[in-house]
Amino acid sequence: MANEKVVTERAGVGFAVGRQTGPAAIEIRLHHDTIPVLKGVQIAFELLNGLSPDQAKKIADVLSENVVGIRVITEGKAEAAAR
């Protein structure tokens, strides 16, 4: 385990209601593309069936007002983390 390296990366986020079909979803939107492991990744929380678009927007607004960022913690060999 001496070669293991733990890396913590942070990024500011916002939340918005997703526009895809099916159940409403809250999308996480990174303010900056600063976390390499998340490049090209889209993350969304699927909401319960039956929630109205207004309810979904209220949830996204509350998250945006109270969540300031995301933390990603990765473990790997020191050589891989240095890339």
Biotite code that builds the C-alpha atoms (Angstrom):
import biotite.structure as struc

atoms = struc.array([
    struc.Atom([0.000, 0.000, 0.000], chain_id="A", res_id=1, res_name="MET", atom_name="CA", element="C"),
    struc.Atom([3.011, 2.290, 0.079], chain_id="A", res_id=2, res_name="ALA", atom_name="CA", element="C"),
    struc.Atom([2.479, 2.966, -3.628], chain_id="A", res_id=3, res_name="ASN", atom_name="CA", element="C"),
    struc.Atom([-1.196, 3.876, -3.180], chain_id="A", res_id=4, res_name="GLU", atom_name="CA", element="C"),
    struc.Atom([-2.063, 7.548, -3.510], chain_id="A", res_id=5, res_name="LYS", atom_name="CA", element="C"),
    struc.Atom([-5.366, 9.093, -2.451], chain_id="A", res_id=6, res_name="VAL", atom_name="CA", element="C"),
    struc.Atom([-6.403, 12.136, -4.454], chain_id="A", res_id=7, res_name="VAL", atom_name="CA", element="C"),
    struc.Atom([-9.281, 14.435, -3.475], chain_id="A", res_id=8, res_name="THR", atom_name="CA", element="C"),
    struc.Atom([-10.565, 16.810, -6.138], chain_id="A", res_id=9, res_name="GLU", atom_name="CA", element="C"),
    struc.Atom([-13.292, 19.434, -5.803], chain_id="A", res_id=10, res_name="ARG", atom_name="CA", element="C"),
    struc.Atom([-15.504, 21.390, -8.176], chain_id="A", res_id=11, res_name="ALA", atom_name="CA", element="C"),
    struc.Atom([-18.367, 23.834, -7.807], chain_id="A", res_id=12, res_name="GLY", atom_name="CA", element="C"),
    struc.Atom([-21.748, 22.552, -8.952], chain_id="A", res_id=13, res_name="VAL", atom_name="CA", element="C"),
    struc.Atom([-25.265, 23.649, -9.740], chain_id="A", res_id=14, res_name="GLY", atom_name="CA", element="C"),
    struc.Atom([-28.431, 21.633, -10.280], chain_id="A", res_id=15, res_name="PHE", atom_name="CA", element="C"),
    struc.Atom([-31.088, 21.728, -12.987], chain_id="A", res_id=16, res_name="ALA", atom_name="CA", element="C"),
    struc.Atom([-34.101, 19.665, -14.019], chain_id="A", res_id=17, res_name="VAL", atom_name="CA", element="C"),
    struc.Atom([-33.164, 17.204, -16.764], chain_id="A", res_id=18, res_name="GLY", atom_name="CA", element="C"),
    struc.Atom([-34.904, 17.344, -20.113], chain_id="A", res_id=19, res_name="ARG", atom_name="CA", element="C"),
    struc.Atom([-34.848, 13.623, -20.958], chain_id="A", res_id=20, res_name="GLN", atom_name="CA", element="C"),
    struc.Atom([-37.942, 11.424, -21.270], chain_id="A", res_id=21, res_name="THR", atom_name="CA", element="C"),
    struc.Atom([-39.165, 9.264, -18.409], chain_id="A", res_id=22, res_name="GLY", atom_name="CA", element="C"),
    struc.Atom([-39.162, 10.252, -14.745], chain_id="A", res_id=23, res_name="PRO", atom_name="CA", element="C"),
    struc.Atom([-37.957, 13.730, -13.910], chain_id="A", res_id=24, res_name="ALA", atom_name="CA", element="C"),
    struc.Atom([-34.264, 13.948, -13.064], chain_id="A", res_id=25, res_name="ALA", atom_name="CA", element="C"),
    struc.Atom([-32.037, 16.510, -11.356], chain_id="A", res_id=26, res_name="ILE", atom_name="CA", element="C"),
    struc.Atom([-28.762, 16.962, -13.236], chain_id="A", res_id=27, res_name="GLU", atom_name="CA", element="C"),
    struc.Atom([-25.507, 17.941, -11.570], chain_id="A", res_id=28, res_name="ILE", atom_name="CA", element="C"),
    struc.Atom([-23.809, 20.652, -13.610], chain_id="A", res_id=29, res_name="ARG", atom_name="CA", element="C"),
    struc.Atom([-20.133, 21.307, -12.923], chain_id="A", res_id=30, res_name="LEU", atom_name="CA", element="C"),
    struc.Atom([-19.168, 24.989, -13.008], chain_id="A", res_id=31, res_name="HIS", atom_name="CA", element="C"),
    struc.Atom([-15.694, 24.108, -14.347], chain_id="A", res_id=32, res_name="HIS", atom_name="CA", element="C"),
    struc.Atom([-14.234, 20.995, -15.934], chain_id="A", res_id=33, res_name="ASP", atom_name="CA", element="C"),
    struc.Atom([-11.610, 20.534, -13.208], chain_id="A", res_id=34, res_name="THR", atom_name="CA", element="C"),
    struc.Atom([-12.044, 16.863, -12.239], chain_id="A", res_id=35, res_name="ILE", atom_name="CA", element="C"),
    struc.Atom([-10.427, 14.641, -14.881], chain_id="A", res_id=36, res_name="PRO", atom_name="CA", element="C"),
    struc.Atom([-12.288, 11.466, -13.862], chain_id="A", res_id=37, res_name="VAL", atom_name="CA", element="C"),
    struc.Atom([-15.628, 13.233, -14.552], chain_id="A", res_id=38, res_name="LEU", atom_name="CA", element="C"),
    struc.Atom([-14.772, 14.471, -18.054], chain_id="A", res_id=39, res_name="LYS", atom_name="CA", element="C"),
    struc.Atom([-17.525, 13.304, -20.395], chain_id="A", res_id=40, res_name="GLY", atom_name="CA", element="C"),
    struc.Atom([-19.655, 11.995, -17.500], chain_id="A", res_id=41, res_name="VAL", atom_name="CA", element="C"),
    struc.Atom([-23.168, 13.243, -16.854], chain_id="A", res_id=42, res_name="GLN", atom_name="CA", element="C"),
    struc.Atom([-24.668, 12.597, -13.394], chain_id="A", res_id=43, res_name="ILE", atom_name="CA", element="C"),
    struc.Atom([-28.361, 12.889, -12.584], chain_id="A", res_id=44, res_name="ALA", atom_name="CA", element="C"),
    struc.Atom([-30.663, 11.930, -9.721], chain_id="A", res_id=45, res_name="PHE", atom_name="CA", element="C"),
    struc.Atom([-33.834, 10.205, -10.896], chain_id="A", res_id=46, res_name="GLU", atom_name="CA", element="C"),
    struc.Atom([-36.902, 11.478, -9.025], chain_id="A", res_id=47, res_name="LEU", atom_name="CA", element="C"),
    struc.Atom([-40.036, 9.628, -7.994], chain_id="A", res_id=48, res_name="LEU", atom_name="CA", element="C"),
    struc.Atom([-42.735, 9.142, -10.617], chain_id="A", res_id=49, res_name="ASN", atom_name="CA", element="C"),
    struc.Atom([-45.573, 11.587, -10.177], chain_id="A", res_id=50, res_name="GLY", atom_name="CA", element="C"),
    struc.Atom([-43.513, 14.623, -9.186], chain_id="A", res_id=51, res_name="LEU", atom_name="CA", element="C"),
    struc.Atom([-44.587, 17.674, -11.153], chain_id="A", res_id=52, res_name="SER", atom_name="CA", element="C"),
    struc.Atom([-42.113, 19.799, -13.109], chain_id="A", res_id=53, res_name="PRO", atom_name="CA", element="C"),
    struc.Atom([-42.635, 22.551, -10.492], chain_id="A", res_id=54, res_name="ASP", atom_name="CA", element="C"),
    struc.Atom([-41.746, 20.166, -7.661], chain_id="A", res_id=55, res_name="GLN", atom_name="CA", element="C"),
    struc.Atom([-38.635, 19.021, -9.527], chain_id="A", res_id=56, res_name="ALA", atom_name="CA", element="C"),
    struc.Atom([-37.582, 22.656, -10.051], chain_id="A", res_id=57, res_name="LYS", atom_name="CA", element="C"),
    struc.Atom([-38.066, 23.420, -6.345], chain_id="A", res_id=58, res_name="LYS", atom_name="CA", element="C"),
    struc.Atom([-35.835, 20.464, -5.438], chain_id="A", res_id=59, res_name="ILE", atom_name="CA", element="C"),
    struc.Atom([-33.161, 21.640, -7.896], chain_id="A", res_id=60, res_name="ALA", atom_name="CA", element="C"),
    struc.Atom([-33.377, 25.187, -6.488], chain_id="A", res_id=61, res_name="ASP", atom_name="CA", element="C"),
    struc.Atom([-32.973, 23.985, -2.889], chain_id="A", res_id=62, res_name="VAL", atom_name="CA", element="C"),
    struc.Atom([-29.957, 21.882, -3.872], chain_id="A", res_id=63, res_name="LEU", atom_name="CA", element="C"),
    struc.Atom([-28.381, 24.801, -5.755], chain_id="A", res_id=64, res_name="SER", atom_name="CA", element="C"),
    struc.Atom([-28.850, 27.095, -2.747], chain_id="A", res_id=65, res_name="GLU", atom_name="CA", element="C"),
    struc.Atom([-27.373, 24.636, -0.232], chain_id="A", res_id=66, res_name="ASN", atom_name="CA", element="C"),
    struc.Atom([-24.797, 22.493, -2.039], chain_id="A", res_id=67, res_name="VAL", atom_name="CA", element="C"),
    struc.Atom([-21.633, 24.339, -3.017], chain_id="A", res_id=68, res_name="VAL", atom_name="CA", element="C"),
    struc.Atom([-19.580, 21.588, -4.604], chain_id="A", res_id=69, res_name="GLY", atom_name="CA", element="C"),
    struc.Atom([-18.730, 17.993, -5.228], chain_id="A", res_id=70, res_name="ILE", atom_name="CA", element="C"),
    struc.Atom([-15.756, 16.014, -3.894], chain_id="A", res_id=71, res_name="ARG", atom_name="CA", element="C"),
    struc.Atom([-14.303, 13.072, -5.794], chain_id="A", res_id=72, res_name="VAL", atom_name="CA", element="C"),
    struc.Atom([-11.845, 10.835, -3.969], chain_id="A", res_id=73, res_name="ILE", atom_name="CA", element="C"),
    struc.Atom([-9.792, 8.375, -6.011], chain_id="A", res_id=74, res_name="THR", atom_name="CA", element="C"),
    struc.Atom([-7.226, 5.824, -4.994], chain_id="A", res_id=75, res_name="GLU", atom_name="CA", element="C"),
    struc.Atom([-4.613, 4.436, -7.285], chain_id="A", res_id=76, res_name="GLY", atom_name="CA", element="C"),
    struc.Atom([-0.970, 3.808, -7.827], chain_id="A", res_id=77, res_name="LYS", atom_name="CA", element="C"),
    struc.Atom([1.196, 6.897, -7.483], chain_id="A", res_id=78, res_name="ALA", atom_name="CA", element="C"),
    struc.Atom([2.328, 6.611, -11.108], chain_id="A", res_id=79, res_name="GLU", atom_name="CA", element="C"),
    struc.Atom([-1.280, 6.669, -12.412], chain_id="A", res_id=80, res_name="ALA", atom_name="CA", element="C"),
    struc.Atom([-2.238, 9.619, -10.207], chain_id="A", res_id=81, res_name="ALA", atom_name="CA", element="C"),
    struc.Atom([0.718, 11.646, -11.475], chain_id="A", res_id=82, res_name="ALA", atom_name="CA", element="C"),
    struc.Atom([-0.483, 11.512, -15.102], chain_id="A", res_id=83, res_name="ARG", atom_name="CA", element="C"),
])
